[in-house]
Amino acid sequence: MRRISSRHPHLARTVTGLTTAAATLILASGAGSAAAASAPAAERRAPALPPQVVQLDDSAECPFNSLCLYRDYDFSGPGYSIPAGYPTDLNDVPMPGGVGGSSTAADNVSSWINNTGYYVQLVDYAGAERSLPPYHSLEESFETNDSVDAIYWLS
């Protein structure tokens, strides 16, 4: 590196300051990258929800004209609402703490509230389908618990 002439001491101070600032930025960005790389992916970025799907706050009521689904019995645990008319693949809906370490709502819903005027088709990709009538709730039986993969709307 070329030495700055002592005839311009103010330039020497400026270059020294810029060099120190650049070194600080390089170190900070390297440390930030290392911290980001060591953080689990789920902590760095929350999964996006499908269009129109809304995560419910704890103890929130199921909104009018929505289908609500809950991970646990008694309409508790993480819950989501889906407005009437929006078919949804539950593999696209995040569900923390699912059965067997699964992280989606597919095969992880134990209770439902249909707060709409439409029948909802609960679909298990393994072949079983059943309907949830308008304005009805359902707690899954032992045989059907944690089996639904998608929901469709019947008119």
C-alpha positions, 0 to 999 in steps of 0.5 A: 500500500502506498504511503500518504505524504506527510504534507497532507496529514488530514488525508492520512487521518481520513484514509485511516478512518476509512480503513478502520470503518471498512474492516469493521464492516467486513468483520460485522458482516462475516459475524452476521453471516455466521450467526445466520448460518448457525440459526435454524431455517425456521427461525430465520424465515416464517413459512408463508401461508397459502392465500386466504389462510389465516393463523388464529390467535389462541382462544380466538373464535372461528370467524364467520364464513370460515372453516377452522382447523385445530391441531388438538382436541377441544379446538385448541393448539395451533389453529387456522381459518380458511374462508368459504370457497378456498380449497386448501392442500393442508401440506401447504399449511404449517403446523408446529408440533405435529404428529411424528415431527411433521411440520404441516397440517396434513395428517395433523388436525384433530378438531374442526369448526365449519362456520359456513353455509357450505359442506366441506369435503375432508379428504385423506389422500389415502382414499377416505373422504367425508363431509362436514355439514354447514355450521357443525363442529367435529372432533375426530374419532380415534379412527380418523384422527390426523388423517385429512390432507386437503379440504374442498368445498361442496355447493 
